[in-house]
């Protein structure tokens, strides 16, 4: 028996809107049939699906699990993510890694690390 990672799920206020942000981050499209209640990104890819589910309560504290992304084109990608609606939260240069913590439009924190090609 083996376990596979299928979905990374975000509770949110508007599934279609948050899915559109994350599709932009990943340079892909929102999967068909998205609604304010349920949406996915990358459902047919060989990577985990990002799933978005509408919930009635807002996020009230720092998320304990977050997505880590990396790019060799760090400055340009930071600017691109901010243009999509991300907000700067913090920047770090520790443990041999330079990264920025950003918040998506609903306040979920995620990191973008600089990798050297």
HELIX and SHEET records of a PDB file:
HELIX    1   1 UNK A   15  UNK A   25  1                                  11    
HELIX    2   2 UNK A   74  UNK A   84  1                                  11    
SHEET    1   A 3 UNK A   7  UNK A  12  0                                        
SHEET    2   A 3 UNK A  49  UNK A  54  1                                        
SHEET    3   A 3 UNK A  38  UNK A  41 -1                                        
SHEET    1   B 4 UNK A  67  UNK A  71  0                                        
SHEET    2   B 4 UNK A 109  UNK A 114  1                                        
SHEET    3   B 4 UNK A  97  UNK A 103 -1                                        
SHEET    4   B 4 UNK A  87  UNK A  94 -1                                        
END                                                                             
